[in-house]
Amino acid sequence: MDVAADVARRFLVTRQMLAPARSVEGGSDGVLEVFRRLGSIQFDPLSVAGRNHDLVLHARVAGYDPAWCDALYQRRELFEAYNKGLSLVLTSEFPWFRANLGVSSRRILAEHADVAEQVLERVRAEGPLSALDFERRRGSAVDWFGAPTNVVRAVLEAYAATGVLGLARRDGNRRSYDLIERLLPPGIVARKIPLREQIRHKLLSRYRAHGLLGIGGADIFGGIGVAKPDPERPEHPGRTALREELVEQGELVPVSVEGVRGRRFVLREEVELLNAPPEPPPSVAFLPPFDPLVWDRGLLGSLFGFDYVWELFVPPAIRRWGWYVLPILFRDRLVGRIEPRIDRVRGSVRVLNLWWEDSFDPRRVEGFVDAMQAALRAYLLFTTASRLEWVPHLGMERRLLRTRP
């Protein structure tokens, strides 16, 4: 299929449940509806503007309350798995997320076998434990995803990554782990899926979450093994072979998008929508750094003309924007970025900065001001803040986007 750029944009925002924003009926059922569409949502504990998974859901679910997702997590209808980073996934899909192909987890458990054995024995005997429940082993630190950490914490996380332990609860950033068989229904834990099928399912889940991915991107397809067959891993045929299998079976359909290099792939059941996507109504959504729509930064540039870099790890002196900035989606275009901060002590949201794309003037685009005001009101409700505060240099925006209850 050959697809025009404007059609591809309309298709993406529609299948991402963002046309319009916050259109999914609220409550736990609405949250589950988003999970069924996207498959998994990345989790990140940073909460300067809201946690990533909450922001993903807020952009799609009307009146979203983080308590809805937390309740599903506590009832074990959602669980944490490694799928393009730590993610929340429907518990029913646990058998397909049991395996982890990353070498870090297995290396940690092998290099610290004595600690690993002791940790597992204590969890088995005492129930949910966090790293703080163990004595810190003096001088015992390992390199875990680029950051030094206590070896007990690394062992606990490695066990979670390999499906031996699971997250029993979170208290802020403190995570308590328990045996996976004590956390999930016996039938789900007992179900064994061949490794090849697990990898195939994870690969398909990335296309399912985004909607129009290509073949590349280590950060997009990480954790699914290498692209080509590896003689040392004969049970893994490689991502390329699995993707071609999905194409041959008709589950993925290759497409060529105007102005975008390389093949893209859509789900079989979404081809009809791609043929005739609707015109998005005027609505605004704020997208977090790990929203599936912004996974593919190259596609954002070629299809949306939008340059997005998450500048958390960029030195402050050379940042172009800010370290936790949310892209602004209006209709089917990314028109700017906003940097909000939640001040829970003051009960306010402070807008530190707001940048518009060079070709976009918010005062001259029909429907934008009303849509942006609605998005700001919804965001205040989401954060439980009572007011919006603007820094002095945003005087024009403050007057233009003045929010009313």
Number of C-alpha atoms within 10 A of each C-alpha: 14 11 15 14 17 17 19 23 22 23 25 21 24 21 19 23 19 26 26 22 27 22 16 22 15 18 17 17 14 20 24 19 15 20 18 14 14 21 23 28 27 23 21 16 11 11 13 13 21 21 16 22 21 25 25 24 26 26 28 24 25 19 19 27 20 19 12 17 22 15 13 18 20 13 12 17 15 24 23 24 29 25 24 23 17 15 18 21 25 20 20 16 17 22 19 19 22 19 22 23 18 15 10 16 21 16 13 21 21 13 12 15 13 10 16 20 12 12 19 18 12 15 18 15 8 10 14 20 21 19 20 13 11 12 8 14 11 8 8 11 16 19 13 18 10 7 8 12 14 18 24 25 20 24 28 28 23 22 24 23 24 20 21 18 24 26 22 22 16 13 7 7 8 11 19 21 23 25 20 18 16 15 17 20 13 11 11 14 18 11 10 13 15 11 17 16 14 21 25 21 16 21 23 18 17 21 23 24 23 22 22 24 20 20 16 11 13 13 11 21 20 16 20 23 21 17 18 13 16 13 9 7 11 9 12 23 19 20 20 14 15 21 19 14 14 18 17 11 11 13 16 23 20 20 18 18 22 15 12 17 12 12 15 19 23 21 19 15 12 15 17 9 15 22 14 12 19 14 17 19 15 19 24 30 29 25 24 24 23 19 22 22 21 17 19 18 15 17 20 19 13 16 18 18 14 18 14 18 16 16 17 13 8 13 9 12 6 9 14 10 18 20 16 18 27 23 24 22 23 25 25 25 19 22 22 22 21 20 19 22 20 20 14 11 7 11 15 18 23 19 18 17 19 21 15 15 14 8 8 12 12 18 12 9 9 10 16 19 20 16 20 24 18 19 21 21 19 20 24 20 16 18 19 15 19 13 16 20 13 17 12 11 11 15 11 10 15 16 10 15 19 14 17 9 9
